[in-house]
């Protein structure tokens, strides 16, 4: 299963869960069945009932989705590699055909090609200098593939907090409405606060779960790419240490 398919499936599942959870929250309010016979609430109407706190939660959702799509595209591109890449590099280097090896690295858009290409550009220099140049190029490639991942991590942590804030606001609203009603307390008195409490809690949790799951799934892919970069760099240094090359 490709990373794109896996993450799109995760996003679809999370979105479906949002709808189901919000509708279940509405149904949990006393008297909701009677209201349901008269009219049904759309997802947008439910979100509006969550109050102003749903604005930052919605903003976090769009931010998480933007970063998710951007990272899927970037990591899908970085994951592409030729299994025979290092074998071809080895043959060219050992045969003294450095120009062909350099051309191969330039024609490939993979992170490991960039690292090996940096090593090729330092041929003739001391081994320590070659290794240092490749490590520097490797750090640059790792930074590129990990870029914006912290955003998903932050969204996954603070979205549920916004939901909790909405819950507190909803509870305060319930008590405030009760105080205004005096002794005449009806379901309408507390329904607005209950809607806000449940909807903001569900919204914050769902956004947090989406961001948290995406962050860890993408990190699995990133770890594989980093391992491939390190392995290619190690293989290239081993090629340079072979007696036939010396």
N, C-alpha and C positions, 0 to 999 in steps of 0.2 A: 504494500500500500504506500503510495507516494505521500510526501509531506503535505502537498497541497490538498489531496483528497482527505487526509486525516484531519487537518485543521479545519477545512470547510465542514466536515462532518461534525466536528466539535462545536463549531459556531452555530450550525443548524440545530443541533441538539439543545444548546443553551438557549437559543431564541425560542424554541418550542416550549422549553421549561419555563421561560419567562411568562408566556401566555397562560400556560396551565396553572402556574403558581398564583398569578394575579387573579385569575378567575376563581380559583379555589379560595383565595383570601376573601374575595367579595362574597362568595357563597357562605363563608363561615360567619358572617355578620348575622345576628338574629333578625329574622324578618326578611332576609334576602330572598327566600323562596317566593314570598308574596310579591316582591318587586319584580322578580324574574318573569312572572307570568304576564306582567304588563309590558315590560321592555327589557332589552338586553344591552349590556354595556360593551362598547368596542374597546380594543386595547388602548387607543388614544384617550378615550374617556376615563378609563381606569388610571392611566398615567397622570392625567390632569387632576384627578382626585387625590393624588399623592402630594400635591402642593408644590411650593417653590423649590423644595429640596430635591425634587426630581430633575431640576435643571442641571445642577452640577453632576448628578448621577448620569444623566443623558450625555453630558459633555465627556465624562470619563468613558462611557461606552463608545462614543464615536472616536475618541482618541485611541482606545485600545484596538478598535477595528482597523483604524488607519495604520497603526504600527504593525498589527498582525499581517495585514495584506502586504505592506512594504517589506517586511521581513521574510514572508513566504517567497516573494519574488526574488529577493536578494539571495536567500539561502538555497533556493532551487537552482539558481544560476551557479552559486559557489559549489554545489554538490556534484555538478557535472564534471567528470574526469575520464581520461583515457586510461584503461587498465594497463596498456602497454607503454604508457608515457615514460616511466623510469627505465624500462628495458631499452627503449629507443635512445634515451639520453645516455645510458651506459655504453651502448654500442658506438655512438658518435664520439663520445669523450675518449674511449679507449682506442678508437681508430684515428684520433687526432682531428676529427671533423667537428671542431668547436662551432664553426659558423652555422652548421645544420642544427646543432643542439640549441643555439641561441635563437635561431629562426623558429624552431618548434615551441620554445617557451613563449616567444612573442605572439605566436599564432593562437596559443591557448589562453583562455581567460580565467583559468582556475587559480586559486590561491597558491597551490603547491608549485605551479609553473612560475609564478612571480617570485617565489622564494628560491627555487632552483636557478632561475634566470639571474637573480642577484648574485648567486654563488658563481655562476659562469662568468659574470662580468668582472669577477675578482681573481680569475685564474692567473697564476704567475705570482700572486702575492703570497705571503706566509699563510699557513693553514689557519692560524688564530684569527687573522684578519678576514679570511673567507667565512669562517664560522660566525664571527661577530656580525658581518654584513647580512648573512642569512638569518640570524636571530633577530636582527633589527627589522628585516623585511617580514619575518614571521609575526612579530608583534604588531606591525602595521596591518597585516591581513586579518589577524585575530580581532583587532579593534574594529575593523570594517564589518566583520560578520557578527560582532556582538553589539554593534551600534543600536541604540534605542531600546535594547532589551530591558534596561533599567526602568523604562516607562511602563512596560507591562507589569513589572514587579511592583512598582509604586501603585498603579491602578488596582492591582489585585489586593493590596493591603488597605487602601483608603476608601475604596468604594463601599465595603461593608460598614465602615465607620460613618459614612454619610447616611447609609440606611439606618444605622442606630440613632443618629441625630434626628432623622425623620420620625423614628419611633417615639423618641422622647417628646418631640413637638406634638405628635398625635395624642400622646397621653395627657400632656398639659392642656391641649385643646379640649379633650374629653372632660377633664375636671373643671375647666373654665366654663364650658357650656352647661355642665350640671349646676354650677354655682349660679348661673344666670336663670336657669329654669326653676330654681327653688325646689319645691317638693314635687312638682309636676314633671317627672322624668319619663320621657318616651324614647323609643328607639331612634327617632329622628334627632334627638338631643345629642346622642353619642355617635351617630353613624358617621359623621364627617371625620371625627377624630380617629375612629376605628379604621376607616378607609385609608387615611394618611399613614397611620401606624403600620398597617399590614403591607400596603403597596410599597412604601419606601423601604421597609425591611426586605421584601422580596426583590425589589429592583437592585438594591445595593449588593445583596448576596449574589444574585445572578451575574451582575457585571463583574464582581470580584472573582467568581468561579471561572468565568470566561477568560479573564486576564491571567489568572493564576495557572489554569490548565494550559493556555497558549504559551506562557512563559516557560514552563517546564518541558513541554513537548518540543518547542524550538531549541531549548538548551540541549536536548538529547541529540538533535541534528548538528548543532554547533560543536559538541564534543567530538562527534565523528569526523567533522571537517578538520578540527584542530589536530586530531590524531593523525589524519592523512597528511597534513602539512608537516608535522614533526617526523613522521615516517619517511616522507620524501626527502627531507633535509638530511636525515641520518643516512639514508641510502646514497645520497649524492656524496657526502663526506667519505663514506666507505669506498665509493668508486675512485675518489681522488687518492685514497691510501693504498689502492691496489698496486702491486709491483709493476704490472704492465703499463700503468699510466705514468708512474714515476720514470 
